Amino acid sequence: MACDGRGLRLGRLLGDGRAVIIAVDHGLFDGPIPAMEDLPATVERINPVVDAVLLSPGMLRHCCGVFSRPKRPLAVVRLNWNTVYCFGLGYTKAKSVYSYDPESALRAGMDIALVSLTLQTGDEERDAANVEVFSKLTTACHAMGIPVIGEYFPTNSDQLTPEQMHEDVLLGSRIVAELGADAIKTFYTRDFAAVTHSCPVPVFGLGAERLPTQQQALELAAREVADGAGGVVFGRNAIQVPEPARFQAALCDVVKHGKQVADVLREYELS
């Protein structure tokens, strides 16, 4: 890993070998959701043992207190907006657009950028336009020494069979790596090891929809790590729980320190 600004930021994120990122950028697509209505208060309660917090550019300044402490998480900022996430608005085109200038985000305190890509939209020109947005933002960030987490998010993800999801993620994740991403965020699939092994950069497994129990969420994280993930990005599963800070500490023990789920459930008295 190069000892430049980009390499140093990525190295700090992965300082323990694997990273735990807490996602709170849902309002960018869903508006206020439970446990994230007052986002600055939500972020204030995030356990400082996590490595980073993913949020939207407009919320960075409202949550800046968390990122100004001596032992602070890194600020990961989402730089493009994609209709693929707007399930409540009924969009179907999966169109990506620029939503924030990387220089402005850097001035606001961004440590790492997140840029998403969606392909197989059913429109060749739209796919190409989505790649253009991804590539231009990634190039601009790299020019400033900012690493990029490339998020691959399939079209109609909630309607895909497990096999379709795996094939889409396997293809898309490699394309994201080929386009220059320094790490990848994507869905866990039925053969996630094939995804992680096919990419030369860390692949972070996301938490997706809220799972019924904290045990199931920790078990998902453990499976992702066992299949070669470089870490996890959990949102609802790490925030919409009775005691988020306690769950996040348990999540770090599973992901970063390799502890068994049964052991952390007992240690942190989680269900």
Secondary structure, DSSP 4 states (H G I P E B T S, - for coil): --SSHHHHHHHHHTTTSSEEEEE--THHHH-S-TT-SSHHHHHHTS-TTSSEEEE-HHHHGGGGGGGGSSS--EEEEE-EEEGGG-GGGT--S--EEE-S-HHHHHHHT-SEEEEEE----S-HHHHHHHHHHHHHHHHHHHHTT--EEEEE--TTGGG--HHHHHHHHHHHHHHHHHTT-SEEEE---TTHHHHHHT-SS-EEEE--SPPSSHHHHHHHHHHHHHTT-SEEEESHHHHSSSSHHHHHHHHHHHHHH---HHHHHHHHT--
